[in-house]
Amino acid sequence: MKALTWHGKSDMRYDTVPDPKIEDGRDAIIKVSSCAICGSDLHIYDGVIPCMEHGDVIGHESMGEVVEVGRDNKKLKVGDRVVVPFTIACGECFFCKRGYFSGCERSNRNFDKAKTMWGNSPAGLFGYSHLLGGYAGGQAEYLRVPFADAGPIHVPDNLTDDQALFLSDIFPTGYMAADFCDIKGGETIAIWGCGPVGQMAIRSAFLLGAERVIAIDTVPERLVMAAAAGAETLDFRHVDVYDEIMSRTEGRGADACIDAVGTEADTLSGFSAVVDRIKMATFMGTDRPFVLRQAIMCCRNFGVVSIVGVYGGFVDKIPMGSAINRGLTFRMAQTPVQRYLPTLLDHIQEGRIDPSFVITHKAPLQDGPELYKTFRDKKDGCIKVVLNP
């Protein structure tokens, strides 16, 4: 089959790779009809994610038609149309039973490697390094889905691929970001990053009852999309974000702040920005946590800092004195997608949101390598890429 494969920093290729096969009775094989390039994939493209190997098939936002099922899989049948969550979960372990599917104890085939780095292992992920299981991803013609009786969700016939695809990751992730903010109604939520996840977080915050959303970015197309959803927008290259948020909140700060950027945050200048870049260049640090620092400082006393941007290793110069003395709550996770799927599918079917609004580019799979570059460089108004094998 054909698939997109990783061969080093900024080197993505359209290759021929072996077809996936059933390896366990609970497996299913999906013929991929639509897949997408995620902002998290850009961390792989930029060489930031560890434990990648040449030829790895990548991608974790996929949907399609079931073409084969294992003998023990009673949930799916050939011909079913499904969305595949990016988190691989058994559905039976301690964490899965409690709805924390991204903490699954059984799905990471390299459990010990992750435990050594992080103290314990999260769930395995599709197409996202051998630290998280080394599973082939879904930017391909076919995808093997482990524990397929606990993960994929059936897609109703009345929904298009474009409407359903983002149930795999960015819609649940953006919704979780807002859900973490403990919105009761009337809050002001500040969101750093107006990429695809940030856009979903903006709309989710309003769905959950926020009165105001302040969206921070510098890419014009992203800011226009955020404004179309009703957000107030700030271009961090033209205003002091802290001063502006304080001004707009009577000096109190936002009720909750969402970091939808993560490890590769853009910065302007200043001591911390210089140190971050030096540490990454000299392998003394793994992440640039500029946005996280700013979100902490801009959050009101006893507010919430919600973190859904990806961080891979160690961060420093975090203003913990501010967080502790002002009573901030931190909430963060890889998204337990399965936990949110029924609610979000209902939102789509009832017309409260159509996630396809975020798509700016559609192309066949073979155009993927060039579109990785387009997406990374934010060219041609690119916000979200959907590929069709």
Helices and strands as residue ranges (DSSP letters): E 2-6, E 12-16, E 28-37, H 39-45, E 56-57, E 62-69, E 81-84, E 87-88, H 94-97, G 101-103, H 111-118, E 124-125, G 130-132, E 142-145, E 153-154, H 161-164, G 165-168, H 170-179, E 188-192, H 196-207, E 212-217, H 220-228, E 232-235, H 241-248, E 254-259, H 271-281, H 290-298, E 299-307, H 320-325, E 329-332, H 337-349, G 355-358, E 361-364, G 365-367, H 368-376, E 385-388
